[in-house]
Amino acid sequence: MEQDHLAESLNDLLTNVSTMIRGELQETNNVLELVEKMNTRVAEEYKGFGDVASGLTIFVEQLKCKSGSFDEYVQQIDTIEQQVTEFEAVISMLDKYVSLLESKVHSAYQIPPP
């Protein structure tokens, strides 16, 4: 009778350990399923980002093509800016000569400066 009680206790112990291990494995399995679903969702998000990046790459290439057609105009504007700078320098020099000439005329004819 005591052996039956010992066998029954041992059987209960093994059943409880088996149940505990099964529960732990089920919990691990649930976590792994959750991680798998999360990975799938993240992969879908990154695929969307890849699509956006591809679209942006195409858009940038189109902009480069369009901006290339403006290079000629940019060069013309740079040339005009350079000519304006040179023209301003000539005007400044002429202004100095005119002022000098006016002062000589005023002193030659003894006209008081304005």
PyMOL commands that set and color helices and strands:
alter all, ss='L'
color gray80, all
select helices_A, chain A and resi 2-68+71-108
alter helices_A, ss='H'
color red, helices_A
deselect
rebuild
show_as cartoon
